[in-house]
Amino acid sequence: MTVSPGEQEDIRRMDRDGVPRSRIARELGVSRNTVAKYADMRDMSPEPPLVRRRARPATDGLSRWIDAILEADLSVPRKQRHTAKRVYDRAADEMGYEGSYSSIRRYVAAWRGEHAQGPRDGYLELEWAPGTAQVDFGNFRATVAGRTVDLKLLVVTLPHSNARFCAALPCERAEVFCRGLRAVFERIGRAPRLLVLDNATEAGRMAFGKVTESRLFSQFRARYRCESRYCNPYSGNEKGSVENAVGFLRRNLLVPVPVADSLDELNARLASGCGRINAGARNGEGRRTAEALPEDLAGMLALPGTPFDAVRWAHARADKRGYVRVDGNLYCAGPAWHDREPLVGVRARTVEVLADRGRHVATLARSFGEGETVRNPVSLMPALVARPRAFGESTIRRDMPDGLVEAIDRCGKADRRQALRVLGRVAGVAGFGAACEAEERVFAGGRVPDEASCDILARRIAAGGKEGAAGPDLSVYDGFLGREAI
């Protein structure tokens, strides 16, 4: 029964005056037990409203056995500890327990709640020095150039100011990761003194207290003079700034699913979005991010004069057609390189093939699919010049305009060899598409293409062919090609 403080004082006063407790109970309308309780109470100070432990008849006989199991679990790896279901199964098999699973589950939950306040539990408030950056990846989907692709969102945060930056990357490979970091550093204008990462990236890993860092990332850090620190990927509180930023940026910049013509366009939009978010953000102290960001920049390092070239070099043996295999995809070095072992440089967007002594062989767009074939038609030209009759069945025909294919088919052996030789040389300067269009125009003028006329015309086509463009006026040379060629 609840008794007001005034009634409690009346009980104590009447008891001191010698009034019988039965009379006190009648006059105040309370039970005799209540009167006895407050009359004998020496301390009237408020007591904490503790919840009394409920009786657990179903598990009281097993309490010591369950306690021993759960205490032993504290010294074993987290993934090998008993679940409530495992405790229940063992209790039924080993102790003859016939009660319900829910009783065991409630007991285990209560025990863990009482023993959860150890030194390793909870979160510490961390203060990050200016110039420190946290790095992490997230996943998202986008439509790029008409294709739906799964991409990686590289997120870099400066926790002191709460500035956030991100970039869309095709994967997490070391060369792609370093190229993405370089782009973020250039956007910031400075390089962080310390990078805080986890084992989820290809930068490095920490196992048994020892860090093993990838060679390429170590070279990247040395170039930008950054230090690195690795966290447990399953302990997000160790780098909570970037963990929160990954979800925040994904929700605010990538919903609905973005559509872009290229990865560059998507990254430009992400950079603009981060700028808007940073303009209205505040850091953990409540200060505006724009106000605290200069302190971060002051604690960071100047960028090197020459940016880091994030490239992974390896030797790859070419097959009989001149294709080398890199990361599960085939890249065409050219038939002349069959059964040889050229040097391959893998970058974020390109694959470069070099000869034994560093001579350039081919540069191809990098593919991030599986089992794809990538080729540059220019790499096939040397073999076709040596064997011009093979042009009739060459795969290069599908890369050329129909008009040019028909014109080359009509040529004799010598003229065909000359047209292919000129095409290969001009394509190396102006691009394959511009070279094909230039040759097609020359053929349309009734002439077999020569290198001088095709080179001039292909350069104009590659530049857009606009009047008033920078550089000398090359329209006078159009007279050499005939009216129909123009």
C-alpha positions in Angstrom: 0.0 0.0 0.0 1.3 3.4 -0.9 1.5 5.9 1.9 2.2 9.6 1.5 5.1 11.3 3.3 2.6 13.1 5.5 0.9 9.9 6.6 4.3 8.3 7.2 5.2 11.2 9.6 1.8 10.8 11.4 2.4 7.1 11.9 5.8 7.8 13.5 4.5 10.7 15.7 1.5 8.7 17.0 3.7 5.7 17.7 6.0 7.9 19.7 3.0 9.3 21.7 2.1 5.7 22.7 -1.0 5.4 20.6 -1.8 1.7 19.9 -0.9 0.7 16.4 -4.3 -0.9 15.8 -5.9 2.5 16.5 -3.4 4.2 14.2 -4.4 1.8 11.5 -8.1 2.5 12.0 -7.7 6.3 12.1 -5.4 6.5 9.0 -7.2 3.7 7.0 -4.1 1.6 6.5 -3.2 -1.9 7.4 -1.5 -2.8 10.6 1.5 -4.2 8.7 2.0 -0.8 7.0 1.8 0.9 10.4 4.4 -1.5 11.8 6.7 -1.0 8.7 6.8 2.8 9.0 6.8 2.9 12.8 9.9 0.8 13.0 11.7 2.5 10.1 14.8 4.4 11.3 15.8 6.0 8.0 13.2 7.7 5.9 15.6 8.5 3.0 14.3 7.5 -0.4 15.6 4.1 -1.5 16.5 3.2 -5.1 13.6 1.6 -7.0 15.3 -1.7 -7.5 13.6 -4.5 -9.4 13.4 -7.6 -7.3 14.7 -10.8 -9.0 11.9 -13.0 -10.1 11.9 -16.6 -9.1 12.9 -18.9 -12.0 11.8 -22.4 -10.8 12.5 -23.9 -14.2 16.2 -22.9 -14.3 17.1 -22.5 -10.6 18.4 -26.0 -10.4 20.7 -25.4 -13.4 21.8 -21.8 -12.5 25.3 -22.8 -11.3 25.9 -25.1 -14.3 24.7 -22.4 -16.8 26.8 -19.7 -15.0 29.9 -21.8 -15.3 29.4 -22.3 -19.1 28.8 -18.5 -19.7 31.8 -17.5 -17.5 34.0 -19.9 -19.5 32.8 -18.4 -22.7 34.4 -15.0 -21.7 37.9 -16.4 -22.4 37.1 -18.0 -25.9 36.7 -16.3 -29.3 33.4 -14.6 -29.7 32.3 -16.8 -32.6 32.8 -19.9 -30.6 30.7 -18.9 -27.6 27.5 -20.6 -26.5 24.2 -19.3 -27.9 21.1 -19.7 -25.8 20.0 -22.5 -28.2 23.3 -24.4 -27.6 23.0 -24.0 -23.8 19.4 -25.4 -24.1 20.6 -28.4 -26.2 23.4 -29.2 -23.7 21.0 -28.9 -20.7 18.6 -31.3 -22.3 21.3 -33.8 -23.3 23.7 -33.6 -20.3 21.4 -32.4 -17.4 18.1 -34.0 -18.3 16.4 -30.6 -18.5 12.7 -30.8 -19.4 11.8 -27.2 -19.3 11.2 -24.8 -22.2 13.8 -23.1 -24.4 12.3 -19.7 -23.6 13.3 -20.1 -19.9 16.9 -20.8 -20.9 16.9 -17.9 -23.3 15.6 -15.5 -20.7 18.2 -16.7 -18.1 21.1 -16.4 -20.6 20.0 -12.9 -21.7 19.7 -11.7 -18.0 23.1 -13.2 -17.2 24.8 -11.4 -20.1 23.0 -8.2 -19.3 24.5 -8.3 -15.7 28.0 -9.1 -17.0 28.2 -6.8 -20.0 29.8 -3.8 -18.3 33.4 -4.8 -18.6 36.3 -2.5 -19.7 36.0 -3.6 -23.3 32.3 -2.9 -23.6 30.7 0.4 -24.6 32.2 3.2 -26.6 34.9 5.6 -25.8 34.6 9.2 -26.9 37.5 9.9 -29.3 39.1 13.2 -30.3 40.7 13.2 -33.7 43.6 15.5 -34.4 43.4 17.9 -37.4 44.9 16.3 -40.5 43.7 12.8 -39.8 41.5 11.0 -42.4 39.4 7.9 -42.1 38.9 5.7 -45.2 36.3 3.0 -46.0 34.3 1.4 -48.8 30.6 1.0 -49.5 28.7 -0.8 -52.2 26.1 0.7 -54.6 24.6 0.2 -58.0 24.4 2.7 -60.9 23.6 2.8 -64.6 26.7 3.9 -66.5 26.6 4.3 -70.3 23.4 2.3 -70.4 24.7 -0.6 -68.4 23.7 -1.4 -64.8 26.9 -2.1 -62.8 27.8 -2.7 -59.2 30.4 -0.1 -58.0 32.4 0.7 -54.9 32.0 4.0 -53.1 35.3 5.2 -51.7 34.6 7.5 -48.7 37.2 9.7 -47.0 36.3 11.8 -44.0 38.2 14.3 -41.9 36.7 13.7 -38.4 38.0 16.9 -36.9 35.9 19.0 -39.2 33.4 16.3 -40.4 34.3 17.1 -44.0 33.2 14.2 -46.3 34.5 13.2 -49.7 33.7 10.2 -51.9 34.5 8.7 -55.3 32.9 5.9 -57.4 35.4 3.1 -58.3 34.9 -0.1 -60.3 36.6 -2.3 -57.6 38.9 -2.2 -54.5 42.1 -3.4 -56.2 45.2 -1.7 -54.9 45.9 0.3 -58.1 42.2 1.4 -58.3 42.2 2.3 -54.6 45.4 4.4 -54.8 44.1 6.2 -57.9 40.8 7.0 -56.0 42.7 8.3 -53.0 44.8 10.4 -55.3 41.7 11.9 -56.8 40.3 12.7 -53.4 43.6 14.3 -52.2 43.7 16.5 -55.3 40.1 17.6 -54.6 41.0 18.5 -51.0 44.3 20.1 -52.1 46.3 18.4 -49.4 47.3 15.0 -48.2 46.3 13.7 -44.7 49.1 13.0 -42.2 47.4 9.8 -41.0 45.1 7.4 -42.8 42.9 5.2 -40.6 41.7 2.1 -42.5 40.5 -1.4 -41.9 41.3 -4.8 -43.3 38.5 -4.6 -45.9 40.7 -2.8 -48.4 43.7 -4.0 -50.4 45.9 -1.4 -48.7 47.0 -3.8 -46.0 45.9 -6.2 -43.2 46.6 -6.5 -39.5 46.8 -10.1 -38.1 48.0 -11.0 -34.6 49.0 -7.4 -34.1 51.3 -7.2 -37.1 50.5 -5.1 -40.2 51.1 -6.5 -43.7 50.8 -3.7 -46.2 50.6 -4.1 -50.0 53.7 -2.9 -51.9 51.8 -0.5 -54.1 50.0 1.2 -51.2 53.3 1.5 -49.3 54.8 3.3 -52.3 51.7 5.5 -52.5 52.1 6.4 -48.8 55.8 7.1 -49.2 55.0 9.5 -52.1 52.4 11.4 -50.1 54.3 11.0 -46.8 51.2 9.6 -45.0 51.2 7.4 -42.0 48.6 4.5 -41.7 46.8 2.8 -38.9 44.6 -0.3 -39.3 41.4 -1.1 -37.3 39.3 -4.1 -36.7 36.7 -4.1 -39.6 34.1 -5.5 -37.2 34.5 -2.7 -34.7 33.0 0.3 -36.5 33.4 2.5 -33.5 37.1 2.7 -34.1 36.4 4.8 -37.2 32.9 5.8 -36.6 33.1 9.0 -38.7 33.6 7.2 -42.0 31.3 4.3 -41.0 28.5 6.8 -40.6 29.5 8.8 -43.7 29.3 5.7 -46.0 25.6 5.2 -45.2 24.8 9.0 -45.1 26.4 9.7 -48.5 24.8 6.6 -50.1 21.3 7.6 -48.9 21.7 11.3 -49.9 23.7 11.1 -53.2 22.9 7.6 -54.6 19.1 7.3 -54.1 17.5 6.8 -56.5 19.9 4.7 -58.5 22.1 7.2 -60.4 22.2 7.3 -64.2 25.3 8.7 -65.9 27.0 8.6 -69.3 30.4 7.8 -67.8 32.2 7.2 -64.5 33.8 10.7 -64.8 30.3 12.3 -65.0 29.1 10.3 -62.0 32.2 11.3 -60.0 31.7 15.0 -60.9 28.2 14.8 -59.5 29.4 13.0 -56.3 32.0 15.8 -55.8 29.4 18.5 -56.2 27.1 16.7 -53.8 29.8 16.4 -51.2 30.4 20.1 -51.5 26.8 20.9 -50.8 26.7 18.5 -47.8 30.0 19.9 -46.3 28.7 23.5 -46.7 25.8 22.8 -44.3 27.5 20.2 -42.0 28.8 20.6 -38.4 31.4 18.7 -36.5 31.1 16.9 -33.2 31.7 20.1 -31.3 28.8 21.8 -33.0 31.0 24.1 -35.1 30.4 24.5 -38.8 32.5 22.2 -41.0 33.5 25.2 -43.1 34.9 26.9 -40.0 36.8 23.8 -38.8 38.1 22.7 -42.2 41.0 25.2 -42.3 42.4 23.6 -39.1 42.3 20.2 -40.9 44.0 21.6 -43.9 46.7 23.2 -41.7 47.4 19.8 -40.2 47.8 18.1 -43.6 50.7 17.8 -46.0 51.4 19.5 -49.3 50.8 17.4 -52.4 53.9 16.3 -54.3 54.9 18.0 -57.5 54.5 14.8 -59.5 51.3 12.8 -58.8 51.7 9.1 -58.0 51.2 6.7 -61.0 49.3 3.8 -59.4 50.3 1.0 -61.7 50.9 -2.7 -61.0 53.5 -4.3 -63.3 53.6 -8.0 -64.2 54.8 -10.3 -66.9 52.1 -12.1 -68.8 52.7 -14.7 -71.5 50.8 -14.1 -74.8 48.9 -17.0 -76.5 49.2 -17.8 -80.2 46.9 -15.0 -81.2 48.9 -12.4 -79.2 46.4 -12.1 -76.3 47.6 -11.7 -72.7 45.5 -12.6 -69.7 45.2 -10.1 -66.9 42.8 -10.6 -63.9 40.7 -13.2 -65.8 40.3 -11.0 -69.0 42.1 -11.2 -72.4 43.9 -8.2 -73.8 45.2 -8.1 -77.4 48.9 -7.2 -77.7 48.9 -8.2 -81.4 49.7 -11.3 -83.3 53.4 -10.3 -83.5 53.7 -11.0 -79.8 52.4 -14.6 -79.9 54.1 -17.0 -77.5 56.2 -14.1 -76.0 56.1 -12.6 -72.5 55.6 -8.8 -72.6 55.5 -6.6 -69.6 51.9 -5.5 -68.6 51.1 -2.4 -66.6 47.7 -2.5 -64.9 46.2 0.9 -64.0 42.8 1.9 -62.7 41.4 2.4 -66.3 43.9 1.0 -68.7 46.2 -1.9 -69.4 49.5 -1.0 -71.0 51.6 -3.6 -72.8 55.4 -3.0 -73.1 58.1 -4.9 -75.0 61.0 -6.4 -73.2 63.0 -3.2 -73.2 60.1 -0.9 -72.5 59.0 -0.2 -76.0 55.2 0.7 -76.1 53.1 -2.1 -77.7 49.5 -1.2 -76.9 47.3 0.6 -74.4 43.8 -0.9 -73.9 40.8 0.1 -71.8 40.7 -2.0 -68.7 37.7 -4.4 -68.2 36.4 -5.3 -64.8 34.2 -8.1 -66.0 35.1 -11.8 -66.1 36.2 -13.7 -69.2 36.0 -10.6 -71.5 38.2 -9.9 -74.5 39.6 -6.4 -75.0 41.4 -5.3 -78.1 42.6 -2.2 -80.0 42.3 -2.5 -83.7 45.6 -0.6 -84.1 47.5 -3.6 -82.6 46.4 -5.8 -85.5 47.8 -3.5 -88.2 51.4 -4.7 -88.2 50.3 -8.3 -88.9 47.9 -7.1 -91.6 50.6 -5.0 -93.3 52.8 -8.1 -93.5 49.9 -10.3 -94.8 47.4 -8.0 -96.5 45.4 -10.9 -98.0 44.4 -11.8 -94.4 42.3 -8.6 -94.4 39.4 -10.4 -96.0 38.9 -12.6 -92.9 40.3 -10.3 -90.2 38.2 -9.3 -87.2 39.3 -5.7 -87.7 36.6 -5.4 -90.5 33.9 -5.1 -87.9 35.7 -2.1 -86.3 35.8 -0.1 -89.6 33.2 1.7 -91.6 31.6 -0.4 -94.4 32.7 2.1 -97.0 36.3 1.8 -96.0 36.1 -2.0 -95.9 34.7 -2.1 -99.4 37.4 0.3 -100.7 40.2 -1.7 -99.3 38.7 -4.9 -100.7 38.8 -3.4 -104.2 42.5 -2.6 -103.9 45.3 -4.7 -105.3 47.9 -6.2 -103.0 50.3 -3.3 -103.1 47.6 -0.6 -102.6 46.0 -2.6 -99.9 49.3 -2.9 -98.0 49.8 0.9 -98.4 46.3 1.7 -97.1 46.7 -0.6 -94.1 50.2 0.8 -93.3 48.9 4.4 -93.5 45.9 3.5 -91.4 48.1 2.0 -88.7 50.4 5.0 -88.5 47.8 7.7 -88.6 45.6 5.8 -86.0 48.5 5.9 -83.6 48.5 9.7 -83.7 44.9 10.8 -84.3 42.9 7.7 -83.1 41.5 4.8 -85.0 38.1 6.3 -85.7 39.5 9.6 -87.1 42.0 7.6 -89.2 39.3 5.4 -90.7 37.1 8.5 -91.6 40.1 10.2 -93.2 41.0 7.2 -95.3 37.4 6.8 -96.3 37.3 10.4 -97.5 40.5 10.0 -99.5 39.2 6.8 -101.2 36.0 8.6 -102.0 38.1 11.2 -103.8 39.5 8.5 -106.1 43.0 8.2 -104.6 44.8 5.6 -102.6 45.5 7.1 -99.1 49.0 8.4 -98.4 50.4 9.2 -95.0 50.7 13.0 -95.4 47.1 13.7 -96.6 45.5 11.2 -94.2 47.5 12.5 -91.2 46.4 16.2 -91.8 42.8 15.2 -92.4 42.6 12.8 -89.4 44.0 15.5 -87.1 41.3 17.9 -88.2 38.7 15.3 -87.7 40.0 14.4 -84.2 40.0 18.1 -83.3 36.4 18.4 -84.3 37.0 20.0 -87.6 35.7 23.4 -86.3 36.5 26.6 -88.0 38.5 29.1 -85.9 39.9 26.3 -83.7 43.3 27.0 -82.1 46.3 26.2 -84.4 47.1 26.9 -88.1 44.3 26.8 -90.7 44.6 23.5 -92.5 41.8 24.1 -94.9 44.3 24.9 -97.7 45.4 21.3 -97.6 41.9 20.1 -98.5 42.6 21.0 -102.1 45.1 18.2 -102.2 42.4 15.7 -101.5 39.9 16.7 -104.2 36.4 18.2 -103.9 34.7 14.8 -103.3 37.1 14.0 -100.4 35.9 17.0 -98.5 
